[in-house]
């Protein structure tokens, strides 16, 4: 290997290992504390909602408290609008360079807003906020040093993967989540830093879990029966029904949002939040299975503790409350709530399939496979869903059958070209954040400086600004230029690039480009 190649490799590997280890360890500790606090808040909330069964006077106090909590969340959103809504779509926007980011205020605001939601019992989970918190920790690890700003999105990506891994107890899924769902590309530097971060975070999480005597696994489904190939027809039919369920889920969220935009008075944020918190309070007193993240419901469904009628009721209520929650912008994640809807729908489907001959002992397994297929369909990330299935079931016996279901659902949902829920939410966030700014498309000519970040890296391995197109690459001052079609071309010192990018702030974009290619040469805009 040439000396220059070794130097370029070390220039990439050393920061990845250093930043990844530090960011992962810090994220592991922070997200562990966040999860522990969320767990205790839910337990306290359940106790509070049980009080009216002992004395009806507590009802007034509970609803007065819920109004205060709703207004507190409104004030928090007014002060920190970046913590509204789900953590995963915002993380995707930050890491793709679509949304602005302030690390400390995002971390603190996300934690506070989530705690309010969890205490009130909103049907939202801690996984999305954990991902955003991990992203914030990654941003704080880099700081505001302009010399290191080219690394910021890489380190934040590592923090996002670490947050996902600790929140779900699924480290490999955390790695895949970042590359398949967030960035939608497999790049060497990204994979390396995310892997190091996730491994570091997982080690810290396991250590802390052992010290506190708690499990680091998200679920404990016990020993699930292995699927028999002769019954694969039931699985194929179930996959078609799950794809239909995903379609209904996506359409419901879209139509619900459009419906409430017509009611301008109700569309005001404080009214939405107050109504949501009060409705959740009603179910917290009379039917707790309809609220909270849904983790307990998932365990109960797989454990066979619900018959068809309660499952139908839970599906309807949780779907309605999730729609209200996402439309209100309440802080919290929908990852576990989506899994909950998926497992309930799959369980109902499994009970009905018994009528056409499916063995009853397959119901728990079909519920878990259906849950992961539903997740893969909503995210359009089949590999994340498949690996997640392997990690939560802790076995490989049913991997083939889970893959069949997940990829059938993904093929069908992709065929109908329905935009994933997270992508729609992200678009709304981008428009809301930049509604007063003009979007412009500019051409930038830049030349690679010696020892700059991009030297020795392939085009696809670099986190360019959002919606960037590499128009041409001119090497060694030759009269011709080349277009990089596959992203494999490695950049060298002196290369001249012409790129097209869209932005709301040209100067801010130029500063980021300088962090990539160095400041030896001027960047021109045309």
C-alpha positions in Angstrom: 0.0 0.0 0.0 1.3 3.5 -0.9 2.3 5.9 1.9 -0.4 8.3 0.7 -3.1 5.5 0.9 -2.0 4.6 4.4 -2.1 8.2 5.4 -5.6 8.7 4.0 -6.8 5.5 5.7 -5.5 6.6 9.1 -7.0 10.0 8.5 -10.4 8.3 8.3 -10.0 5.4 10.7 -8.5 7.2 13.7 -11.3 9.9 13.9 -14.0 7.2 13.4 -12.7 5.1 16.3 -12.0 8.1 18.6 -15.2 10.0 17.9 -17.3 6.8 17.7 -16.1 5.4 21.0 -16.5 8.6 22.9 -19.9 9.5 21.3 -21.2 5.9 21.8 -20.2 5.7 25.4 -21.7 9.1 26.3 -24.9 8.3 24.3 -25.2 4.9 26.0 -25.1 6.5 29.5 -27.5 9.4 28.6 -30.1 7.3 26.8 -29.9 4.7 29.6 -30.8 7.4 32.2 -33.5 8.7 29.8 -35.1 5.2 29.5 -35.0 4.6 33.2 -36.7 8.0 33.9 -39.3 7.2 31.3 -40.0 3.8 32.9 -40.5 5.4 36.3 -42.7 8.2 35.0 -45.0 5.6 33.3 -45.3 3.7 36.6 -46.1 6.9 38.5 -48.7 7.8 35.8 -50.4 4.4 36.0 -50.6 4.8 39.8 -52.2 8.3 39.4 -54.8 7.0 36.9 -55.7 4.3 39.3 -56.6 6.8 42.1 -60.2 7.6 40.9 -61.1 3.9 41.5 -60.5 4.7 45.2 -61.9 8.2 45.4 -63.8 9.9 42.5 -62.6 13.3 43.7 -59.2 12.6 42.2 -60.8 12.9 38.7 -60.9 16.7 38.9 -57.3 16.9 40.1 -56.1 14.6 37.3 -57.8 16.6 34.5 -56.6 19.9 36.0 -53.1 18.4 36.0 -53.5 17.3 32.4 -54.4 20.7 31.2 -51.4 22.1 33.0 -49.2 19.5 31.4 -50.6 20.3 27.9 -50.0 24.0 28.3 -46.5 23.2 29.6 -45.8 21.2 26.5 -47.2 24.0 24.4 -44.9 26.6 26.0 -42.0 24.3 25.5 -42.8 23.9 21.8 -43.2 27.6 21.5 -39.7 28.2 23.0 -38.1 25.2 21.3 -40.1 24.3 18.1 -37.3 21.8 17.1 -38.6 19.3 19.7 -42.1 19.1 18.3 -43.2 15.7 16.9 -41.3 12.5 16.4 -37.6 12.2 17.0 -36.8 9.9 14.1 -38.1 12.2 11.2 -36.3 15.2 12.8 -33.1 13.1 13.1 -33.3 12.2 9.5 -33.7 15.8 8.5 -30.8 16.9 10.6 -28.5 14.1 9.4 -29.4 14.7 5.7 -28.7 18.4 6.2 -32.3 19.4 5.7 -33.0 20.9 9.1 -31.0 23.2 11.4 -29.7 21.9 14.7 -28.7 23.1 18.1 -27.3 20.3 20.2 -27.8 21.2 23.8 -31.3 22.8 23.5 -32.5 19.9 21.4 -31.2 17.4 23.9 -32.8 19.1 26.9 -36.0 20.1 25.2 -36.5 16.6 23.8 -36.0 15.0 27.2 -38.4 17.5 29.0 -41.1 17.3 26.3 -40.9 13.5 26.3 -41.2 13.3 30.1 -44.4 15.4 30.0 -45.8 13.1 27.3 -44.9 9.9 29.2 -46.3 11.2 32.5 -49.6 12.1 30.8 -49.7 8.7 29.3 -49.7 9.7 25.6 -49.4 6.7 23.2 -45.8 7.7 22.3 -42.6 5.8 22.9 -39.1 6.6 24.1 -37.3 5.2 21.0 -37.7 8.2 18.7 -36.6 10.7 21.4 -33.7 8.4 22.2 -32.5 8.6 18.6 -32.7 12.4 18.6 -31.0 12.6 22.0 -28.2 10.4 20.6 -27.9 12.8 17.6 -27.7 15.7 20.0 -25.0 14.0 22.0 -23.0 13.4 18.8 -23.3 17.1 17.9 -22.1 18.1 21.3 -19.1 15.7 21.0 -17.9 17.7 17.9 -18.8 21.2 19.2 -18.7 24.3 17.1 -15.1 24.0 15.9 -15.1 24.8 12.2 -12.0 22.5 11.6 -14.1 19.5 12.6 -17.4 20.4 11.1 -17.0 18.0 8.2 -17.2 15.2 10.8 -20.2 16.5 12.6 -22.9 14.7 10.6 -20.9 11.4 10.7 -20.6 11.6 14.5 -24.2 12.6 14.9 -25.1 9.6 12.8 -23.1 7.4 15.2 -25.0 9.0 18.1 -28.4 8.3 16.3 -27.5 4.6 15.8 -26.3 4.3 19.4 -29.5 5.9 20.7 -31.6 3.5 18.7 -29.5 0.5 19.8 -29.8 1.4 23.5 -33.5 2.2 23.3 -34.4 -1.0 21.5 -31.7 -3.4 22.8 -31.0 -4.2 19.1 -27.5 -3.0 18.2 -27.3 -4.5 14.7 -30.7 -3.0 13.9 -29.3 0.3 15.2 -26.4 0.2 12.7 -28.7 -0.7 9.8 -31.3 1.9 10.8 -28.9 4.7 10.2 -27.6 3.5 6.8 -30.8 2.1 5.4 -33.5 4.3 6.8 -31.8 7.6 7.7 -29.2 8.1 5.0 -30.4 5.4 2.6 -26.9 4.6 1.5 -24.0 2.3 2.5 -20.8 4.2 2.7 -17.6 3.0 4.3 -16.9 5.9 6.7 -20.5 6.1 7.8 -20.7 2.4 8.5 -17.4 2.4 10.4 -18.3 5.3 12.7 -21.8 4.1 13.3 -20.6 0.6 14.1 -18.0 1.8 16.6 -20.6 4.1 18.2 -23.2 1.4 18.5 -20.7 -1.1 20.0 -19.5 1.4 22.5 -23.0 2.4 23.5 -24.1 -1.2 23.8 -21.2 -2.0 26.1 -22.1 0.9 28.4 -25.8 0.0 28.3 -25.2 -3.6 29.3 -22.8 -2.6 32.1 -25.4 -0.1 33.5 -28.2 -2.6 33.1 -26.3 -5.2 35.1 -25.5 -2.7 37.8 -29.2 -1.7 38.1 -30.4 -5.3 37.8 -32.6 -4.7 34.8 -32.8 -6.4 31.4 -31.3 -4.7 28.3 -33.8 -6.5 26.0 -36.8 -4.7 24.7 -39.1 -7.8 24.7 -39.0 -11.3 26.1 -41.2 -13.5 24.0 -39.9 -16.8 25.3 -39.5 -19.8 23.0 -41.5 -19.3 19.8 -42.6 -22.3 17.9 -40.7 -22.9 14.6 -42.8 -22.4 11.4 -43.4 -25.5 9.2 -42.8 -25.0 5.5 -46.0 -26.8 4.7 -48.0 -23.9 6.2 -46.2 -21.2 4.2 -49.4 -20.5 2.4 -50.9 -19.0 5.5 -47.8 -16.8 5.8 -48.2 -15.6 2.2 -51.9 -14.8 2.7 -51.1 -13.0 6.0 -48.4 -10.9 4.2 -51.0 -9.7 1.8 -53.3 -8.7 4.6 -50.5 -6.9 6.4 -49.6 -5.0 3.3 -53.3 -3.9 3.1 -53.0 -2.9 6.8 -49.9 -0.8 6.1 -51.8 0.9 3.2 -54.7 1.8 5.5 -52.3 3.0 8.2 -50.5 5.3 5.8 -53.7 6.6 4.2 -55.3 7.2 7.6 -52.5 9.4 8.8 -52.5 11.4 5.5 -56.3 11.9 5.4 -56.5 12.7 9.1 -54.0 15.4 8.8 -55.7 16.9 5.8 -59.1 16.7 7.5 -58.0 18.7 10.5 -56.4 21.4 8.4 -59.9 22.4 7.4 -60.9 23.1 11.1 -58.9 26.3 11.6 -60.0 26.9 15.2 -59.1 23.4 16.3 -55.9 23.6 14.3 -54.3 25.9 16.9 -51.5 24.1 18.8 -52.6 24.7 22.4 -56.2 23.5 21.6 -54.9 20.3 20.0 -52.6 19.5 22.9 -55.3 20.2 25.6 -57.8 18.0 23.7 -55.3 15.2 23.3 -54.2 15.2 26.9 -57.8 15.2 28.2 -58.8 12.4 25.8 -55.8 10.4 26.9 -56.8 11.1 30.6 -60.2 9.6 30.0 -58.7 6.4 28.7 -56.1 6.4 31.4 -58.9 6.1 33.9 -61.2 3.7 32.1 -59.0 1.7 29.7 -55.2 2.0 30.1 -54.5 -0.5 27.3 -55.3 2.3 24.8 -52.5 4.6 26.0 -48.8 4.6 26.8 -46.2 3.4 24.3 -47.8 0.0 23.8 -44.9 -2.1 25.2 -47.2 -3.9 27.7 -49.8 -4.5 25.1 -47.2 -6.2 22.8 -46.1 -8.5 25.6 -49.7 -9.3 26.4 -50.7 -10.0 22.8 -47.8 -12.3 22.1 -48.6 -14.0 25.5 -52.2 -14.7 24.3 -53.9 -12.6 27.0 -56.4 -10.9 24.6 -59.2 -12.4 22.6 -60.4 -10.9 19.3 -63.0 -8.4 20.6 -60.6 -6.6 22.9 -57.9 -6.6 20.2 -60.3 -4.9 17.8 -61.1 -2.3 20.4 -57.4 -1.7 21.2 -56.6 -1.4 17.5 -59.2 1.2 16.9 -58.4 3.3 20.0 -54.7 3.2 19.6 -54.9 4.1 15.9 -57.2 7.1 16.7 -55.0 8.3 19.6 -51.8 7.9 17.6 -53.3 10.0 14.8 -54.3 12.7 17.4 -50.8 12.6 19.0 -48.9 12.9 15.7 -51.2 15.7 14.4 -50.8 17.7 17.7 -47.0 17.6 17.5 -46.6 16.1 21.0 -43.0 15.2 21.8 -42.4 11.4 21.6 -41.7 8.6 19.2 -44.1 6.4 17.2 -41.7 3.4 16.8 -43.1 1.2 19.6 -46.7 2.5 19.0 -46.3 1.4 15.4 -45.1 -2.0 16.5 -48.1 -2.2 18.9 -50.6 -1.5 16.0 -48.7 -4.0 13.9 -48.8 -6.8 16.5 -52.5 -6.2 17.4 -53.5 -6.2 13.7 -51.4 -9.4 13.1 -53.0 -11.1 16.1 -56.5 -10.3 14.9 -55.6 -11.6 11.5 -54.1 -14.8 13.0 -57.2 -15.5 15.0 -59.4 -15.1 11.9 -57.0 -17.3 9.9 -57.7 -20.1 12.3 -61.1 -20.3 10.6 -59.4 -21.5 7.4 -57.3 -24.0 9.2 -54.2 -22.3 10.6 -53.0 -24.1 13.7 -53.6 -22.1 16.9 -50.1 -22.6 18.1 -48.8 -20.3 15.3 -50.6 -17.2 16.7 -47.8 -15.9 18.9 -45.2 -16.4 16.1 -47.5 -14.9 13.4 -48.1 -11.9 15.6 -44.4 -11.2 16.0 -43.6 -11.8 12.3 -46.6 -9.6 11.3 -45.4 -6.9 13.7 -42.0 -6.8 12.1 -43.5 -6.9 8.6 -45.8 -4.1 9.4 -42.8 -2.1 10.7 -40.8 -2.8 7.5 -43.8 -1.7 5.4 -44.3 1.6 7.2 -40.6 2.4 7.2 -39.9 0.9 3.8 -36.8 -0.6 5.4 -37.0 -4.4 5.1 -33.5 -5.2 6.3 -33.9 -3.2 9.5 -37.2 -5.0 10.1 -35.7 -8.4 9.4 -32.6 -7.9 11.6 -34.9 -6.4 14.3 -36.9 -9.7 14.2 -33.8 -11.7 14.7 -32.6 -9.6 17.6 -35.9 -9.5 19.5 -36.6 -13.2 19.1 -33.0 -14.2 19.8 -33.0 -17.0 17.3 -32.6 -17.9 13.6 -35.2 -20.7 13.3 -37.8 -18.5 11.7 -35.6 -16.0 9.8 -36.6 -17.4 6.4 -40.3 -17.1 7.1 -39.9 -13.6 8.6 -38.0 -12.6 5.5 -40.8 -13.9 3.2 -43.4 -11.9 5.0 -41.3 -8.7 5.3 -40.3 -8.6 1.7 -43.8 -9.5 0.4 -45.1 -6.5 2.3 -42.3 -4.3 1.2 -42.7 -5.2 -2.5 -46.5 -4.5 -2.4 -46.1 -1.2 -0.5 -43.3 -0.1 -2.9 -45.4 -1.1 -5.9 -48.2 1.3 -4.8 -45.6 4.0 -4.3 -47.0 5.3 -1.0 -44.6 7.7 0.6 -43.4 6.5 4.1 -44.9 8.2 7.1 -41.5 9.5 8.3 -40.8 11.1 4.9 -44.1 12.9 4.9 -43.5 14.2 8.4 -40.0 15.3 7.5 -41.3 17.3 4.5 -43.7 19.1 6.7 -40.9 19.9 9.2 -38.7 21.3 6.5 -41.5 23.5 5.1 -42.5 24.7 8.5 -39.0 25.6 9.5 -38.2 27.4 6.3 -41.6 28.8 5.3 -40.2 32.4 5.4 -37.1 31.6 3.4 -36.6 31.4 -0.3 -35.3 28.1 -1.7 -32.6 28.7 -4.4 -30.7 26.4 -6.6 -27.0 27.3 -7.3 -24.0 25.9 -9.0 -20.8 25.8 -6.9 -17.2 25.4 -8.3 -14.8 24.1 -5.7 -11.2 22.8 -5.8 -9.8 20.2 -3.4 -7.1 21.4 -1.0 -4.2 19.4 0.3 -5.0 17.4 3.5 -8.7 18.4 3.2 -11.5 16.0 4.5 -12.5 14.7 1.1 -9.0 13.6 -0.1 -8.8 9.9 -0.7 -12.6 9.4 -0.1 -15.0 8.3 -2.8 -17.8 10.6 -3.8 -20.5 8.4 -2.2 -18.6 8.3 1.1 -18.9 12.0 1.6 -21.9 13.7 3.2 -22.6 16.4 0.7 -25.2 19.1 1.4 -28.8 17.9 0.9 -30.0 17.5 -2.7 -26.5 17.9 -4.1 -25.7 16.7 -7.6 -22.0 16.3 -8.7 -22.2 17.8 -12.2 -18.5 17.3 -13.1 -15.1 16.4 -11.8 -12.0 17.9 -13.5 -8.7 16.3 -12.7 -5.1 17.5 -13.3 -6.2 20.7 -15.1 -7.2 18.7 -18.2 -9.5 20.2 -20.7 -12.1 17.6 -20.2 -14.3 16.8 -17.2 -15.9 13.6 -16.0 -19.2 12.9 -14.4 -19.2 10.5 -11.5 -22.1 8.2 -12.2 -21.7 5.5 -9.5 -20.1 7.5 -6.7 -16.9 5.4 -6.7 -14.5 8.0 -8.0 -11.9 8.9 -5.3 -11.1 12.6 -4.9 -7.5 13.8 -5.1 -5.8 17.1 -4.3 -6.4 19.6 -7.0 -9.6 18.1 -8.3 -12.1 20.7 -9.4 -15.8 19.9 -8.9 -18.9 21.6 -10.1 -21.9 20.7 -8.0 -25.5 21.8 -8.1 -27.3 22.2 -4.7 -30.4 23.8 -3.4 -30.3 25.8 -0.2 -32.0 28.5 1.9 -28.7 30.0 2.9 -25.9 30.2 0.3 -23.2 31.5 2.7 -24.0 28.7 5.2 -23.7 26.2 2.5 -20.4 27.6 1.3 -19.0 27.3 4.9 -19.9 23.6 5.0 -18.3 23.1 1.5 -15.1 24.7 2.8 -15.1 22.2 5.7 -15.1 19.4 3.1 -12.6 20.6 0.5 -10.5 23.0 2.5 -9.9 26.8 2.2 -6.8 26.9 0.0 -9.0 27.8 -3.0 -12.0 30.1 -3.3 -15.5 28.6 -3.9 -17.3 30.4 -6.7 -21.1 30.5 -7.0 -22.9 30.9 -10.3 
